[in-house]
């Protein structure tokens, strides 16, 4: 799973919190954070792409840059704003099961 934001800074903090929750919950997810400009380097190695809510205007263009097999998810501002790793992981799980 790859998490992206504009520069990679806020997504780095969010990814760290998500990794903590994943470990605690016993889920088998590998979570990485990168900047939007690095997306092309990782598209072949991911199953899901979570996009920071501040990139909502670019969401469709970002989704078009990844293979069809990749689930592309726009993160919700409510958990993203407070870097709630549990909220993000649970949103990811819901989307992957849908």
Secondary structure, DSSP 8 states (H G I E B T S, - for coil): -EEEESSSHHHHHHHHHHHHHHHHHT-----EEEEGGGGGGTGGG-SEEEE-GGGGGGHHHHHTTS-TTSEEEE--HHHHTTT-HHHHHHHHHHHHH-
